[in-house]
Amino acid sequence: MGFKSGQGLEWCVAGHAERNAIVNAARKGMPALEGCSIYMTCGVPCTPCLIE
């Protein structure tokens, strides 16, 4: 898209691992994820992932 490094991230269509884990569990018909924990090695998730 022509953005410099670190710019235009709001236009990124890549899925983050946190979101992908939840979506894939839902697609496979897993029971409700309420009460589950997700562990990350990145420290703090990005704002959109934190909101979800």
Rosetta constraint file for C-alpha pairs under 8 A:
AtomPair CA 3 CA 7 HARMONIC 5.76 0.50
AtomPair CA 3 CA 8 HARMONIC 5.94 0.50
AtomPair CA 4 CA 8 HARMONIC 7.82 0.50
AtomPair CA 8 CA 12 HARMONIC 7.20 0.50
AtomPair CA 15 CA 19 HARMONIC 6.68 0.50
AtomPair CA 15 CA 20 HARMONIC 6.30 0.50
AtomPair CA 16 CA 20 HARMONIC 6.07 0.50
AtomPair CA 16 CA 49 HARMONIC 7.66 0.50
AtomPair CA 17 CA 21 HARMONIC 6.01 0.50
AtomPair CA 18 CA 22 HARMONIC 6.73 0.50
AtomPair CA 18 CA 38 HARMONIC 7.67 0.50
AtomPair CA 18 CA 49 HARMONIC 6.85 0.50
AtomPair CA 19 CA 23 HARMONIC 6.17 0.50
AtomPair CA 19 CA 49 HARMONIC 6.64 0.50
AtomPair CA 19 CA 52 HARMONIC 7.82 0.50
AtomPair CA 20 CA 24 HARMONIC 5.86 0.50
AtomPair CA 21 CA 25 HARMONIC 6.21 0.50
AtomPair CA 22 CA 26 HARMONIC 6.31 0.50
AtomPair CA 22 CA 33 HARMONIC 7.91 0.50
AtomPair CA 23 CA 27 HARMONIC 6.18 0.50
AtomPair CA 24 CA 28 HARMONIC 6.26 0.50
AtomPair CA 25 CA 29 HARMONIC 6.54 0.50
AtomPair CA 25 CA 30 HARMONIC 5.38 0.50
AtomPair CA 26 CA 30 HARMONIC 5.65 0.50
AtomPair CA 26 CA 31 HARMONIC 7.87 0.50
AtomPair CA 45 CA 49 HARMONIC 6.08 0.50
AtomPair CA 45 CA 50 HARMONIC 5.80 0.50
AtomPair CA 46 CA 50 HARMONIC 6.11 0.50
AtomPair CA 47 CA 51 HARMONIC 6.20 0.50
AtomPair CA 48 CA 52 HARMONIC 6.44 0.50
